[in-house]
Amino acid sequence: MKTETVFYEFSERTNSIPVSFIREILKVASSKDLISFAGGLPNAAFFPIKALQEISNKVIKEDGAKALQYNITEGYLPLKEWIVKWYRTKRGIDVSPDEILITSGSQQGLDLIGKIFINKGDQIFMENPGYLGAIQSFSAYQPELIPISLTSQGIDVEELNEKSTAVKSKFIYGVPNFQNPTGITYSAETRLKLARLLDDKKLLFVEDDPYGDIRFKGKVLPGLLTLNKKRTIHLGSFSKMISPGLRLGWIIANKEIINKLVLAKQASDLHTNMLSQMIVSEFLREYGIEDHLALLHKEYGKRCDLMRSLIQEFFPNTTEVSQPEGGMFMWVKLPDEYPVKDILEESIRAGILFVPGAEFCTSSKKENAMRLNFSNASEEEILLGIVKIGMAIDKCRKKGG
């Protein structure tokens, strides 16, 4: 009997979403025999499991009916009030609860921003290389992504200024702190120039800041929310601070923007998981976050330094390596005679995973680079994994002969 082939007429919008290389490779990474530097994963060994278990039981016991019921879209007020206090004490900026929307992870924040701002064909400025999750999220709304180069000091403001003269864009997307994928932090000078350019060109800046509190060296710099609040839409996340499984993030923006985001969120999921909001709020009230962040700073900083020193020892001496002061990622650029695509294939055969840099490029020119996540692996895995990638590089050089 002949089987009939079924064709589904998916929307243009859906067909325009690129497949996430990272999501696909994480399916492979689930094998216990593999060492993965691929995913943007915090280290599960440092999740505050015992404290969260205790707080979860308390919330269910004392306020279970509220935690399990529908609630308002804007988010749980005590949690928003904690965010207000955190930004006042740590960032030196005053925001009000009605300038905050609690989201189902900061990834939902990107989707909501795309939903309220992007029309088909709109031009959007993106860092190059840029965060793959943002590329995927915005692509659903069919914009034209305009790449802006990154330098060692952050986004190239001169290039942005030049392109914004010829391009009518609604916003710029960027990650000023420990950028994903490069690990670069925008310099103080870059931030000031960018803040001024936003006013000059009447642009919004979508400041994605999931790693901002994971700084293990260097000086804290003012964000764009601090430098130009009226032209900044700021995204934060508890995924890196506490746990990604809780799916909790937030957006800070002016009230007019928040009101539109609330409407978009109502149509999407009504509100963020109330149980997660109440658990995190109570965890922060009872335990605080300072001690936990100090642990992450110590452990991630140690892993970052180890990985970088091993790369310098076992990779070609012409390799360029970023110098992260925080976050979770390192960017490694290799000369063209060492093709990263071939190196990845050799590394997988050796049981090591990473993401090739080409996946993050928003321009037609693809960098011969790799993004390495240092936060999720143990020190032993970092040692073995980097040595094996170094061997794969050597094999690929020999193949090129």
WOKA-V377669 format. One line per field, one symbol per residue. ss: DSSP state (A for helix, B for strand, O for the rest). phi: phi as a letter, one per 30 degrees, with the letter a starting at -180 (. if undefined). A space follows every 10 residues. Layout:
ss=???
phi=???
This chain:
ss=OOOOOOOOOO OAAAAOOOOO AAAAAAAAAO OOOOBBOOOO OOOAAAOOAA AAAAAAAAAA AAAAAAAOOO OOOOOOAAAA AAAAAAAAAA AOOOOOAAAB BBBOOAAAAA AAAAAAAOOO OOBBBBBBOO OAAAAAAAAO OOOBBBBBBB BOOBBOAAAA AAAAAAOOBB BBBBOOOOOO OOOOOOOAAA AAAAAAAAAA AOOBBBBBOO OOOOBOOOOO OOOAAAAOAA ABBBBBBOOO OOOAAAOOBB BBOOAAAAAA AAAAAAAAAO OOOAAAAAAA AAAAAAAOOA AAAAAAAAAA AAAAAAAAAA AAAAOOOOOB BOOOOBOOBB BBBOOOOOOA AAAAAAAAAO OBBOBBAAAA OOOOOOOOBB BBBOOOOOAA AAAAAAAAAA AAAAAAAAAA O
phi=.ddddccccd deeddddddd eddddddddd dddccccddd cddddcdddd dddddedddd dcbddddcce bdddjdeedd dddedddddc cibcbcedcb bdcdiddded dddedcccce jdcbdbebdb ddddeddddd chdcdcdbdc cdcjdddddd dddddccccd accabdchec cdidcedddd dddddddedd chcccdcdbd ceccccaicd cddddddadd cbcccbaddd dbadddhbba bcaddddeed dddddedcbi adeddddddd ddedddcibd ddddddeddd dddddddddd dddccedcdc bdbdclibbb cbccdddcdd eddddddddd ibcacddedc dccddcddbb ccccddcddd ddedddddde dddddddddd i
